[in-house]
Amino acid sequence: MDHDVYDGDVYDGAGAPGVPGAYNGMAATALDGVAWQKSRHSNSQGSCVEFARLPGGEVAVRNSRFPDGPALVYTRAEIEAMLLGVKDGEFDHLVVG
């Protein structure tokens, strides 16, 4: 199954709706009041990817090993395309030994 892919548009840093000033690469800890979620399949050492839905509908992503590090902000459509690709096995080759 084919899914939309990133079309090269650059996030302009103007801020995600509902999160004034939210931008790609900002400190994840600066996203006040969001609830970070990780997969139940994550390991106990905290090495996982975490997601948080922002008030305007966007989704922030961070690396749990570096919770104070940068967050990337994606649209719902971008996250949906990624999740559909994961479910279809498009990224399985990234974790094969």
Beta strands, then each sheet from edge to edge (+ up, - down):
strand 1: 26-27
strand 2: 37-38
strand 3: 49-53
strand 4: 59-63
strand 5: 70-74
sheet 1: 1+ 5- 4+ 3- 2+
end
